[in-house]
Amino acid sequence: MSKIKITQVKSAIDRPERQKRTLEALGLKKMHATVEVEATPQVLGMVRKVSHLVTVAE
């Protein structure tokens, strides 16, 4: 399975608790933090929910 790089580009401040927990589940804790994860359907769904806060690279 392919890997994707996810970078947080916007703050989680003043966001709903669910979006904050989604960022933590993806492994993002700080601004401009980058994680490399497997591109599973579950991860892609989480990325879709917080797409306005992150950027994705293949």
N, C-alpha and C positions, 0 to 999 in steps of 0.2 A: 504494500500500500504506500502511496506517496506521502510525503511530509509537506507541511505548510509552516511558514513563519508568520506569527501573529504579533503585531506591535501595538501597544496601547498608545493612542495619539491624543485622546481627550480624557479629562479627569472624570472620575466617578462621583465627585461631589455633586450633590443635588440631583442624583439619579435615584430611581426606585431601588429598594433593597434587593429585589430580584436580579436587576442588572449588575449590582455590586457583587452578588454571590456568583453570578455567571462569570464575571471577570476573574474572581478568585479560583473558580473551578477550572478555568483555562490556564491558571498559573500566573496570571498578571497581577502584580501587587503595586507597582509604581508606574508613573508616567514614563513613556519611552522604553519600557521594559519589553524585551522580545523573547518569545518562547517558540520552540520548534516541536510540533506535535504531529501525530498521524492524522491523516485526513479521513477520519471515520464519519459516518452519517451523524453520529451524536455530536462530535466536535463541530462539524459544519453547521448543525442546527444552532449550537451555542453561539458560533461566530455570527450567524444571521441575526440573532436576537440583539447583539451588541455591535452591529456593523457600523453604527454611527460613532463608536468610540475607538475602533481599531482599524488597522490596515492589514491586509493579508497578501503575502507573497508566496509564490510556489517554490 
